[in-house]
Amino acid sequence: MSRRYDCVDKAGRAEGVAAAKTAVGNGDLVVIPTDTVYGIGCDAFVHAAVNDLLEAKGRGRDMPVPVLVGTVKAANALVESLGMYGQDLMDAFWPGPLTLILRANRSLSWDLGDTKGTVAVRMPLHQIALDLLKETGPMAVSSANRSGMPPATTVEQAEEQLGDSVSVYLDGGPCDENVPSTIVDLTTAVPRVLRKGAIPIEKIRPVVGYLATED
């Protein structure tokens, strides 16, 4: 049976984050608000939990799960290198709606899907998400919706789509922005925008210089 916690007030938030921490530690799925849309997440290092996440969404391994972190230090531990631009982009836009594709640390024991040795990592600008991430460490988090359906911007929408596959729902109210994060691939010689999103390309170019796009 799923549990929903009203995290708008301080007391409810503390109770909800504690319950979500326990659920993540048990290998269960949780739904959390972020600065973009609601996300469904689990411990990034529990293979069975990541498989459950993909199954709950109806999504294949060919679409690997991104990772959310609560600190820049945690992101550094997940990757081989930040390259020429990773640190500058984190300094400019984290926490916030910028996802960076980087080479994953090869010593880590995880399975996020068919990543081809990379990881998509982001530090969200949402206090509830950050509170939980600082308790759990890195979490595999994807948008809280069934594959092919619109991303959930309220906890009710997430619960309607995902139901009892999720152990804990954290209700932070409606998401302020229904815009996904911008995704920049830093694994190639020239940084490349893979998805246009909440951070305009015009704001990223001054940080990295030339920026390739899919257009």
matplotlib code that plots the C-alpha trace (Angstrom):
import matplotlib.pyplot as plt

x = [0.0, 1.4, 1.7, 1.4, 2.9, 2.0, 5.4, 4.3, 4.5, 7.7, 6.5, 5.0, 8.1, 10.3, 8.0, 7.8, 11.5, 12.2, 9.6, 11.1, 14.6, 13.5, 11.7, 14.8, 17.0, 14.6, 15.0, 11.5, 10.3, 9.4, 7.9, 9.4, 8.8, 11.6, 12.1, 10.9, 8.3, 7.6, 10.1, 10.0, 13.2, 15.2, 18.7, 20.9, 23.1, 20.3, 19.9, 16.5, 15.1, 16.2, 14.6, 11.4, 11.6, 11.9, 9.0, 6.8, 7.3, 6.9, 10.3, 13.1, 16.8, 17.6, 16.5, 18.8, 17.7, 19.3, 20.8, 20.0, 22.5, 22.3, 25.7, 28.4, 30.8, 28.4, 28.3, 32.1, 32.2, 30.0, 32.1, 35.6, 36.1, 34.2, 36.1, 36.8, 33.4, 31.7, 32.7, 32.0, 28.5, 27.8, 29.0, 26.7, 23.5, 23.4, 21.3, 18.9, 17.4, 20.6, 21.4, 25.0, 26.0, 29.5, 31.7, 30.7, 33.2, 34.0, 34.6, 31.0, 28.7, 25.4, 23.2, 21.1, 20.3, 22.2, 24.3, 27.3, 29.6, 28.0, 25.7, 23.2, 23.5, 21.7, 21.3, 17.7, 16.7, 14.0, 14.3, 12.3, 14.3, 17.6, 16.6, 16.0, 19.1, 21.3, 19.9, 20.0, 22.9, 22.6, 19.2, 18.2, 15.2, 13.1, 9.9, 6.9, 4.8, 4.1, 6.1, 4.3, 2.2, 2.7, 5.1, 3.3, 3.2, 1.2, 1.5, -2.1, -1.1, 1.9, -0.2, -2.9, -0.3, 2.0, -0.3, 1.0, 4.3, 5.5, 5.9, 6.0, 4.7, 6.0, 3.5, 5.2, 2.3, 2.1, 5.4, 6.2, 7.5, 6.3, 9.5, 12.2, 15.8, 18.2, 20.5, 24.1, 26.5, 30.0, 31.4, 32.4, 35.0, 32.4, 29.6, 26.3, 22.7, 20.7, 17.4, 16.4, 14.7, 14.4, 17.8, 18.1, 21.0, 21.8, 22.7, 24.9, 27.0, 28.9, 30.1, 31.4, 31.9, 30.8, 27.8, 26.5, 22.8, 20.7, 19.0]
y = [0.0, 3.4, 6.2, 9.9, 12.7, 16.3, 18.0, 21.6, 22.2, 21.6, 18.8, 16.9, 17.3, 15.8, 12.8, 12.3, 12.6, 10.1, 7.6, 8.1, 7.5, 4.3, 3.2, 3.9, 2.0, -1.0, -0.9, 0.5, 3.3, 6.8, 9.8, 13.2, 16.8, 18.5, 21.9, 20.6, 17.8, 15.0, 12.2, 8.5, 7.4, 4.7, 3.9, 4.2, 1.3, -1.3, -3.1, -4.7, -1.2, 0.3, -2.6, -2.0, 1.7, 0.9, -1.6, 0.8, 3.3, 0.7, 1.7, -0.3, -0.4, 1.5, 4.6, 4.7, 6.4, 9.7, 10.3, 13.1, 14.2, 16.5, 17.9, 18.7, 16.5, 13.5, 14.2, 14.2, 10.7, 9.3, 10.4, 9.8, 13.5, 16.7, 17.5, 21.1, 22.5, 20.3, 22.3, 25.7, 24.5, 23.2, 26.5, 28.4, 26.4, 23.9, 23.4, 23.8, 22.3, 21.4, 17.7, 16.8, 13.7, 12.6, 9.5, 7.3, 6.2, 2.7, 1.4, 1.9, -1.1, 0.0, -0.7, 2.2, 0.6, 0.7, 3.8, 3.0, 4.0, 7.4, 8.9, 11.7, 13.7, 16.7, 18.6, 19.8, 23.2, 21.9, 21.7, 18.5, 16.7, 18.0, 17.1, 13.5, 13.2, 14.4, 11.5, 8.8, 9.7, 9.6, 8.4, 7.0, 9.3, 9.6, 11.6, 10.2, 8.9, 5.9, 5.8, 7.8, 9.7, 13.4, 13.9, 14.4, 18.0, 17.1, 14.1, 13.1, 12.8, 10.6, 8.4, 8.0, 6.6, 4.7, 3.5, 0.9, 0.3, 3.3, 2.9, 6.6, 9.7, 13.1, 15.9, 19.2, 20.8, 21.6, 22.0, 25.6, 24.8, 22.1, 22.3, 19.5, 20.1, 21.0, 18.1, 18.8, 16.0, 16.6, 13.2, 14.6, 17.1, 19.8, 20.1, 19.1, 20.0, 16.7, 18.3, 21.9, 22.7, 25.1, 26.7, 28.5, 27.7, 31.4, 31.2, 28.1, 29.3, 32.0, 29.3, 26.8, 28.8, 26.8, 24.6, 22.1, 21.4, 18.7, 21.2]
z = [0.0, -1.0, 1.5, 0.6, 2.8, 2.7, 2.6, 2.1, 5.9, 7.8, 10.1, 7.2, 5.2, 8.0, 8.3, 4.6, 3.9, 6.8, 5.3, 1.8, 3.1, 4.7, 1.5, -0.7, 1.8, 1.5, -2.3, -2.9, -5.3, -4.2, -6.0, -5.2, -6.5, -8.3, -9.9, -13.3, -12.8, -10.3, -10.4, -9.6, -7.9, -6.1, -4.8, -7.9, -6.7, -6.2, -9.5, -8.6, -7.7, -11.0, -12.8, -10.8, -11.8, -15.5, -15.2, -13.3, -16.2, -18.9, -20.2, -21.7, -20.8, -24.0, -22.2, -19.1, -15.9, -15.0, -11.5, -9.1, -6.5, -3.5, -3.7, -6.4, -4.4, -4.9, -8.6, -8.8, -7.2, -10.0, -12.9, -14.4, -15.1, -15.4, -18.6, -19.7, -19.0, -16.3, -13.3, -14.9, -15.9, -12.4, -10.9, -13.2, -13.2, -10.2, -8.4, -11.3, -14.5, -16.3, -16.8, -17.8, -19.6, -18.4, -18.5, -15.5, -12.9, -14.1, -10.5, -9.5, -9.2, -10.7, -13.6, -14.9, -18.3, -21.5, -20.7, -22.9, -20.1, -19.4, -16.7, -16.9, -13.6, -12.1, -8.9, -8.6, -7.2, -4.9, -1.2, -0.7, -3.3, -1.8, 1.7, 0.6, -1.6, 1.2, 3.3, 0.7, -1.6, -5.4, -6.6, -10.0, -10.9, -14.0, -14.7, -12.7, -15.5, -17.6, -20.8, -23.5, -21.0, -20.0, -17.0, -13.7, -12.4, -9.3, -6.9, -7.9, -11.5, -10.5, -8.2, -10.9, -13.4, -11.0, -8.3, -5.8, -7.7, -5.6, -1.8, -0.8, -2.5, -1.3, -2.1, -2.5, -4.3, -8.1, -9.9, -10.7, -14.2, -16.6, -18.5, -18.5, -17.8, -20.6, -21.4, -22.4, -23.5, -22.3, -23.5, -27.0, -28.0, -28.4, -25.9, -27.5, -26.5, -26.6, -25.3, -25.1, -21.8, -18.9, -19.4, -22.7, -25.0, -25.1, -21.4, -21.8, -24.7, -22.8, -20.3, -22.9, -26.1, -29.1, -28.4, -30.9, -31.2, -32.8, -35.2]

ax = plt.figure().add_subplot(projection="3d")
ax.plot(x, y, z, "-o")
ax.set_aspect("equal")
plt.show()
